Amino acid sequence: MNATIELPDRETANPLDHHLQPYLPELARLSSTRELEASALYHKLRPEIERVLNGIVIENFATPAPHARAGRSIKSTAWNIERGKRLDSIIRVLKEHPRIRESELLLLTELDYGMARTQNRFVPREIAEALEMNYAFAPCYLSLVKGSGAEVRVAGENTQALHGNALFARYPLQRAHSLALPNGKDKMRGKEKRLGCQRVVIADVEHPLGMFRAVSLHLDAHSTQKHRHQQMRLVLNHLENLKPQLPVLIGGDWNTSGYNSKRAVYTIAGFWRRVMMGVGHVLKNHYLKPERWFERKLFNELEQRGYNYRDFNEMGAGTLHYDVKNIEVHENLADWVPAWCFKFLHWSLREHGGRASLKLDWFAGKDISPVKEEPLGVVGQLDDEEGPLSDHDAIVMSFVPGSSF
């Protein structure tokens, strides 16, 4: 590679734009963060990489609305949209679905910017423009490859190669920022090589019913139960130190699978433990109720800090559904789980229709009250003619600022 590295002009239309693309394939040949940090190329690129990954985009597309148009509650939706691969249909659902279309707050996770798997579209901006909402988007990862599983075979190349989380609101956003969370595993190991870490997106929303703080949160999938608890603790510590203190709504994909997924061997061992506990028992009492045992420390931490989650969610309702017939899911899992494991997985689910549901997506609130008269819970079957729009269901709830207990 040419030793000359040309860094981008900082006067770009988007603060996340960069010209790192020519150097990403060479970085992708490295096999660990230790090798990365010893690389002369990475040393030269690091200031620009950190500038991009520490960036945040905030844009306003909401039409100014008089306070008289506000309802008696604040309707919200949280949804992991799986990169935004089916973006046009996702936008249609957000605009038209009877349980989602009135949402004034969207807490969305897994959104791409400049990834070949999503046609190099700027997913959060397109959603905000189509829905006429204000938004804040923070990149979590600079991807060195096209993605995982079947994504590696998509046509074209990444442009900006970014992937992150966002929040959207119909009212003004103030003090929008992101918080970096420590990784649960080395993101340079394995096939999906990435630079960066999960980031929480936080903003204060100027709603007619009262100012509140919105938090779009995606906890690490490839991590331990202890690590996810530690990530949640960091988020809560950060929120406690923000001024002014405001009512808070946290929502997103918390990956509360109940598994230690830091390494495949731990996941496999955990799977056999659950088989010994009784597959039907685990499907009913643990996968759908992770707060009972395997993820209890995370949920106990929330309650100890004054956050209510029990009244904000449809308890015992799954938000991700594994089906042994889903080839794409198999390809993704095959990136880090040995192929022979699938035979045993299929065997374990033979008496349960080949399906297992997990509750991964949650809301939690502090100093806010859920409106129980309005729809609350999981919104599934978000499909179009090609199939499911995401591997996650959406969750919805309505609230008002004020004590949640």
C-alpha positions in Angstrom: 0.0 0.0 0.0 1.1 3.5 -0.7 2.7 5.0 2.5 1.0 8.3 1.9 -2.3 8.6 3.9 -4.6 11.4 2.8 -7.0 12.3 5.6 -10.4 14.0 4.7 -11.2 17.6 4.6 -13.1 18.3 7.8 -15.5 20.7 6.0 -17.9 17.9 4.9 -21.6 18.0 4.7 -21.9 15.2 7.3 -19.6 15.1 10.3 -19.3 11.3 10.0 -18.1 11.4 6.4 -14.5 10.2 5.9 -12.1 8.8 3.3 -10.9 5.8 5.2 -12.3 3.2 2.8 -9.1 2.5 0.9 -7.3 1.4 4.1 -10.0 -0.8 5.6 -9.1 -4.0 3.8 -5.6 -3.9 5.1 -6.9 -3.4 8.7 -9.3 -6.3 8.1 -6.3 -8.6 7.7 -5.4 -8.1 11.3 -6.7 -10.8 13.7 -6.9 -9.0 17.1 -7.1 -5.7 18.8 -3.5 -6.2 20.0 -2.3 -6.6 16.4 -4.4 -3.6 15.4 -2.8 -1.4 18.0 0.7 -2.5 17.0 -0.1 -1.6 13.3 1.7 1.5 11.9 -1.2 2.0 9.5 -3.7 2.1 12.4 -1.5 4.5 14.4 -1.7 6.9 11.5 -5.4 6.5 10.9 -6.4 6.4 14.6 -7.2 10.2 15.1 -9.5 10.1 12.1 -11.1 6.8 13.1 -11.7 8.2 16.6 -13.1 11.5 15.2 -15.7 9.5 13.2 -16.6 7.1 16.0 -17.0 9.9 18.6 -19.2 11.8 16.2 -23.0 12.3 16.4 -25.4 13.6 13.7 -28.3 15.7 14.9 -30.8 16.9 12.3 -34.3 18.5 12.6 -37.0 17.4 10.1 -40.1 17.8 12.4 -42.7 20.3 11.4 -43.2 22.8 14.2 -46.3 21.6 16.0 -48.4 23.8 18.4 -48.7 22.4 21.9 -52.4 22.0 21.4 -51.8 19.0 19.1 -50.1 17.0 21.9 -52.1 14.2 23.3 -52.5 13.2 26.9 -49.6 10.8 26.8 -46.3 10.3 25.0 -46.4 7.3 22.7 -43.1 5.5 22.1 -41.7 2.5 20.1 -38.4 0.7 20.5 -37.2 -1.6 17.7 -34.1 -3.2 16.5 -34.5 -2.8 12.7 -31.6 -5.2 11.8 -29.4 -2.7 9.9 -32.4 -1.2 8.0 -32.0 -3.8 5.3 -35.7 -3.6 4.4 -35.8 0.2 4.8 -38.7 1.1 2.5 -41.0 -1.4 4.2 -39.7 -0.4 7.7 -40.6 3.2 6.9 -44.0 2.2 5.7 -44.6 0.3 9.0 -43.5 3.2 11.1 -45.9 5.5 9.2 -48.9 3.2 8.9 -49.0 0.5 11.5 -52.0 1.2 13.8 -49.9 0.5 17.0 -46.8 2.4 15.9 -47.8 5.3 13.6 -48.7 7.7 16.4 -45.4 7.3 18.2 -43.8 10.6 19.1 -40.6 8.9 20.2 -38.7 6.1 18.4 -35.7 4.3 20.1 -34.1 2.4 17.2 -31.1 0.2 17.2 -28.9 -1.3 14.4 -29.0 1.4 11.7 -26.5 1.6 8.9 -24.8 4.5 7.2 -22.9 3.6 4.0 -23.0 -0.2 4.2 -23.4 -2.3 1.0 -25.9 -4.6 2.8 -28.3 -1.6 3.0 -27.4 -0.1 -0.5 -25.1 2.4 1.2 -28.1 4.4 2.4 -28.1 6.7 5.4 -30.8 4.8 7.2 -31.5 7.2 10.1 -31.7 10.3 8.0 -34.1 8.6 5.5 -36.4 7.5 8.4 -36.3 11.0 9.9 -37.1 12.7 6.6 -39.9 10.3 5.8 -41.5 10.6 9.2 -40.8 14.3 9.6 -39.0 13.7 12.9 -35.9 15.1 14.6 -33.1 12.6 15.2 -29.7 11.9 16.8 -27.6 9.1 15.4 -24.3 7.9 16.9 -22.1 5.4 15.0 -20.9 2.4 17.1 -18.7 0.6 14.6 -16.6 1.2 11.6 -17.0 -2.0 9.7 -13.9 -3.5 8.0 -16.0 -6.1 6.2 -19.5 -6.2 4.7 -21.0 -7.8 7.7 -21.9 -11.3 8.9 -23.4 -14.4 7.4 -25.0 -13.9 4.1 -24.2 -10.1 4.2 -20.6 -10.8 3.0 -22.0 -11.8 -0.4 -24.0 -8.6 -1.1 -23.1 -6.7 -4.3 -21.0 -3.5 -4.1 -18.6 -2.1 -1.4 -19.1 -0.2 1.8 -18.7 3.6 1.5 -18.9 5.1 5.0 -19.0 1.6 6.6 -20.8 2.8 9.7 -23.4 1.1 12.0 -25.0 2.6 15.1 -28.0 3.5 17.2 -30.5 6.4 17.0 -33.5 8.1 18.6 -36.2 10.1 16.9 -38.8 12.6 18.3 -41.5 14.8 16.9 -40.4 17.6 19.3 -37.1 19.4 19.8 -34.0 17.5 21.0 -31.6 19.1 23.5 -28.2 18.1 24.8 -28.0 15.0 22.4 -24.9 13.0 23.0 -23.6 9.4 23.0 -21.9 7.2 25.7 -19.4 4.6 24.8 -19.8 1.1 26.4 -16.9 -1.3 26.9 -16.9 -4.3 24.5 -17.8 -7.8 25.6 -15.4 -9.4 23.2 -12.5 -8.4 20.9 -14.3 -7.1 17.8 -11.3 -7.8 15.7 -11.6 -11.6 16.3 -13.8 -13.7 14.1 -15.3 -12.9 10.7 -17.2 -9.7 11.4 -14.2 -7.4 12.1 -15.2 -3.9 13.4 -13.6 -1.0 15.1 -15.5 0.7 17.9 -18.0 -0.3 20.6 -21.7 0.0 21.4 -22.9 3.5 22.1 -25.9 4.8 24.0 -27.8 7.7 22.3 -29.2 10.2 24.9 -31.2 13.4 24.3 -33.6 15.6 26.2 -37.0 15.9 24.5 -39.0 19.2 24.8 -42.5 17.7 24.9 -45.5 19.8 25.8 -46.3 17.4 28.7 -42.9 18.0 30.1 -39.2 17.7 29.3 -37.9 14.1 29.6 -34.7 12.3 28.8 -34.8 9.6 26.1 -32.2 6.8 26.0 -31.7 4.4 23.0 -29.7 1.4 24.4 -28.3 -1.6 22.7 -26.3 -3.9 25.0 -23.7 -6.3 23.6 -24.8 -9.6 22.2 -21.5 -11.4 22.4 -20.9 -10.9 26.1 -21.6 -12.3 29.5 -24.5 -11.7 31.8 -22.1 -9.9 34.1 -20.9 -7.7 31.3 -24.4 -6.7 30.3 -25.1 -5.8 33.9 -21.9 -3.7 34.0 -22.9 -1.9 30.8 -26.3 -1.1 32.3 -24.6 0.1 35.5 -22.4 2.5 33.4 -25.5 3.9 31.7 -27.3 4.5 35.0 -24.3 6.1 36.5 -24.0 8.4 33.6 -27.7 9.3 33.7 -27.4 10.1 37.5 -24.7 12.6 36.8 -26.5 14.5 34.0 -28.0 18.0 34.8 -30.7 18.9 35.0 -32.3 15.7 36.5 -35.3 14.7 34.3 -37.7 11.9 34.0 -36.1 9.1 32.0 -37.2 6.5 29.5 -34.7 3.8 28.4 -35.6 1.5 25.6 -33.9 -0.9 23.1 -32.4 -4.3 22.5 -30.7 -5.4 25.7 -29.8 -8.9 24.5 -31.0 -10.5 27.7 -30.6 -14.0 26.3 -29.5 -15.4 29.6 -26.4 -16.8 27.9 -22.7 -16.2 28.3 -22.0 -15.5 24.7 -18.5 -14.1 24.9 -17.2 -17.3 23.3 -18.9 -20.1 21.4 -17.7 -22.7 23.9 -19.4 -20.9 26.7 -22.6 -20.6 24.7 -22.5 -24.3 23.9 -22.0 -25.3 27.6 -24.8 -23.0 28.6 -27.1 -24.6 26.0 -26.5 -28.1 27.5 -27.1 -26.8 30.9 -30.5 -25.6 29.8 -31.3 -28.9 28.1 -30.6 -30.6 31.4 -33.0 -28.2 33.1 -35.7 -29.2 30.7 -36.2 -27.6 27.3 -39.9 -26.8 27.8 -39.2 -25.3 31.3 -36.4 -23.1 30.0 -38.5 -21.9 27.0 -41.3 -20.8 29.2 -39.6 -19.7 32.4 -36.2 -18.4 31.4 -36.0 -17.4 27.7 -39.2 -15.4 28.1 -38.5 -14.3 31.7 -34.7 -13.6 31.9 -35.3 -11.2 34.8 -36.2 -14.2 37.0 -32.7 -15.8 37.1 -30.0 -15.6 34.4 -30.2 -11.8 34.0 -31.6 -11.0 37.4 -28.7 -8.8 38.5 -29.2 -6.4 35.6 -32.9 -6.0 36.4 -32.3 -5.8 40.2 -29.9 -2.9 39.4 -32.6 -1.1 37.6 -35.1 -1.4 40.4 -32.5 -0.5 43.0 -31.8 2.7 41.1 -35.5 3.6 41.0 -36.4 2.4 37.5 -39.6 0.6 36.8 -39.6 -2.1 34.0 -42.4 -4.4 35.1 -45.2 -2.0 34.3 -43.5 -0.8 31.0 -43.4 -4.2 29.2 -45.5 -7.1 28.2 -43.9 -9.5 30.7 -43.2 -13.0 29.4 -43.7 -12.1 25.7 -40.8 -12.8 23.4 -39.3 -10.3 20.9 -36.9 -12.5 19.0 -38.0 -15.9 17.6 -35.6 -18.6 16.5 -36.8 -21.0 13.9 -34.8 -24.0 12.8 -36.0 -23.5 9.2 -34.5 -19.9 9.0 -31.4 -20.4 6.8 -30.2 -16.8 7.2 -30.1 -17.1 11.0 -28.1 -20.3 10.6 -25.5 -18.5 8.4 -25.1 -15.8 11.0 -24.7 -18.2 13.8 -22.3 -20.3 11.8 -19.8 -17.5 11.8 -19.0 -18.4 15.4 -20.8 -21.6 16.4 -19.6 -25.0 15.0 -21.9 -26.6 12.4 -22.4 -29.8 14.5 -24.2 -27.7 17.1 -27.2 -27.1 14.9 -28.2 -30.8 14.9 -28.4 -30.8 18.7 -30.3 -27.5 18.6 -32.8 -28.9 16.2 -33.1 -32.0 18.3 -33.8 -30.0 21.5 -36.7 -28.1 19.8 -38.2 -31.2 18.1 -41.2 -31.2 20.5 -41.7 -27.4 20.4 -42.3 -26.8 16.7 -38.6 -26.1 16.0 -39.0 -22.6 17.5 -37.7 -20.7 20.6 -38.6 -17.2 21.6 -36.5 -14.9 23.7 -37.3 -11.6 25.4 -34.5 -9.3 24.4 -36.2 -5.9 24.0 -37.3 -3.7 27.0 -38.4 -0.4 28.3 -37.6 1.0 31.7 -38.6 4.4 33.2 -37.8 6.6 36.1 -40.1 9.4 37.3 -42.5 8.6 34.5 -45.9 6.7 34.7 -47.1 4.2 32.1 -50.6 4.9 30.7 -52.2 1.5 31.2 -55.3 2.4 29.2 -53.2 2.6 26.0 -51.7 -0.3 24.1 -48.5 -1.7 25.6 -46.4 -4.6 24.6 -44.9 -6.5 21.7 -45.8 -5.8 18.1 -45.0 -8.8 16.0 -45.6 -9.9 12.4 -44.0 -6.8 10.9 -43.6 -8.3 7.5 -44.0 -7.5 3.8 -44.3 -9.8 0.8 -40.6 -10.8 1.2 -41.0 -11.8 4.8 -40.0 -10.3 8.2 -38.6 -6.8 8.2 -36.3 -7.6 11.1 -35.2 -10.4 13.4 -36.8 -8.5 16.3 -40.3 -7.5 17.1 -41.0 -3.9 18.1 -42.3 -2.9 21.5 -44.6 0.0 22.3 -45.8 1.8 25.4 -47.3 5.2 26.4 -46.3 7.3 29.4 -46.5 10.7 31.1 -43.8 12.5 33.0 -44.3 11.9 36.8 -43.6 9.3 39.4 -43.7 5.7 38.2 -44.3 4.2 41.6 
